[in-house]
Amino acid sequence: MPLTDKEMVKLVLENGWVEIRQRGSRHHLKKEVFLSCHDFSSWK
């Protein structure tokens, strides 16, 4: 059984996404991801 729109929004919000705005039925979401661009494993 496919997810409804409400269930999908609830699922992504539980998984770290943030709703930045909503206009009518359109939800605008974002997720910030931080990636390390340096390899610190060689540091002692």
C-alpha positions, 0 to 999 in steps of 0.5 A, spaced: 500 500 500 503 506 497 504 512 502 499 518 503 502 525 502 501 526 510 505 519 511 510 521 507 511 528 510 511 525 517 516 520 515 521 525 512 521 529 518 522 523 523 529 522 518 532 529 519 529 533 514 526 540 516 520 543 513 522 550 511 515 553 508 508 550 506 504 553 501 497 549 500 499 542 499 506 544 497 511 542 502 518 545 502 523 541 505 531 541 506 536 537 510 543 539 512 549 534 511 556 536 514 561 532 510 568 532 512 573 534 507 579 532 511 582 525 513 584 526 520 586 518 521 593 520 520 593 525 525 596 522 532 
